[in-house]
Each structure stands twice: as C-alpha cells, then as structure tokens.
C-alpha cells in the first residue's frame, strides 16, 4: 500500500502499523467529538480483527448502544446538520 498526496502523487509506502495508528487516531477524534456533544458509545473501538492481518483494512466499530444514547446521537447529528 502507498500513500498519495492531494494531487495523486505517490509519496511512500504506508505500513500496516501506520494504518492501524490512523484508525486509532480517527476513533479517538470521533470519541472526542461525540463526548463534546454529550454522547458516549461504550463499544467505540477499532475492529479487533484488523490487527490480525499483515495489511489491515481497519474499521472503526461504533458498536451497540441503548435507546437513550441513540436519541442523543440523533439529536447531535440533527444539530450539526442545522448549523
């Protein structure tokens, strides 16, 4: 795998560790944004199976939440959409 800049020029190979670190960073950014909106997703994580592959295609797993949390998330998204 390689990384490309905004004009599509290939810069350098992306390592598996870098892809996983990026997924963890994205998860952390999402957690912070949700937390700021008063929403906690207790199962928010990087899909554990991503760590098993030599060339991972990591996914951020949002997990399950109760109805109250789903309503808070819906409200936060609606507010963001209205801004």
C-alpha positions as CSV (number, residue, x, y, z in Angstrom):
1,X,0.0,0.0,0.0
2,X,1.1,3.5,-0.7
3,X,0.1,7.0,0.4
4,X,-0.8,9.6,-2.1
5,X,-0.9,13.4,-1.6
6,X,-3.8,15.6,-2.7
7,X,-2.8,15.6,-6.4
8,X,-2.4,11.9,-6.5
9,X,1.4,11.7,-6.4
10,X,2.6,8.6,-4.6
11,X,4.7,9.7,-1.6
12,X,5.8,6.5,0.2
13,X,4.6,3.1,1.3
14,X,2.1,3.0,4.2
15,X,3.0,0.4,6.8
16,X,0.4,-1.8,8.5
17,X,1.3,-0.2,11.8
18,X,0.6,3.3,10.3
19,X,-2.8,2.2,9.0
20,X,-3.7,0.9,12.5
21,X,-2.4,4.0,14.2
22,X,-4.5,6.1,11.7
23,X,-7.6,4.0,12.6
24,X,-6.9,4.6,16.3
25,X,-6.5,8.3,15.8
26,X,-9.8,8.5,13.9
27,X,-11.5,6.6,16.6
28,X,-10.1,9.0,19.2
29,X,-11.2,12.0,17.2
30,X,-14.7,10.6,16.9
31,X,-14.8,9.8,20.6
32,X,-13.8,13.4,21.4
33,X,-16.5,14.9,19.0
34,X,-19.2,12.6,20.4
35,X,-18.1,13.3,24.0
36,X,-18.3,17.1,23.3
37,X,-21.9,16.5,22.0
38,X,-22.8,14.6,25.2
39,X,-22.8,11.2,23.5
40,X,-20.9,8.1,24.7
41,X,-20.8,5.0,22.6
42,X,-19.5,2.4,25.1
43,X,-18.3,0.0,22.3
44,X,-16.5,2.5,20.1
45,X,-13.3,0.8,19.0
46,X,-11.1,-0.3,16.1
47,X,-12.4,-3.6,14.8
48,X,-10.1,-6.2,16.6
49,X,-9.8,-8.4,13.5
50,X,-7.9,-5.5,11.8
51,X,-4.9,-6.3,14.0
52,X,-4.6,-9.8,12.7
53,X,-3.9,-9.1,9.1
54,X,-0.4,-8.2,7.7
55,X,-2.1,-5.5,5.5
56,X,-5.0,-4.4,7.6
57,X,-8.1,-2.6,6.3
58,X,-9.2,-1.2,9.7
59,X,-12.7,-0.3,10.5
60,X,-14.0,1.8,13.4
61,X,-16.7,-0.1,15.1
62,X,-19.4,2.0,16.5
63,X,-20.9,-0.9,18.5
64,X,-24.2,-1.1,20.2
65,X,-25.9,1.5,22.3
66,X,-29.1,1.8,24.3
67,X,-32.1,3.9,23.2
68,X,-31.1,6.9,25.2
69,X,-27.7,7.0,23.6
70,X,-29.2,6.5,20.1
71,X,-31.5,9.5,20.8
72,X,-28.6,11.7,22.0
73,X,-26.6,10.7,18.9
74,X,-29.6,11.5,16.6
75,X,-30.1,14.9,18.3
76,X,-26.4,15.8,18.0
77,X,-26.4,14.9,14.3
78,X,-29.5,16.9,13.6
79,X,-28.0,19.9,15.4
80,X,-24.8,19.6,13.3
81,X,-26.8,19.4,10.1
82,X,-28.7,22.5,11.0
83,X,-25.5,24.5,11.6
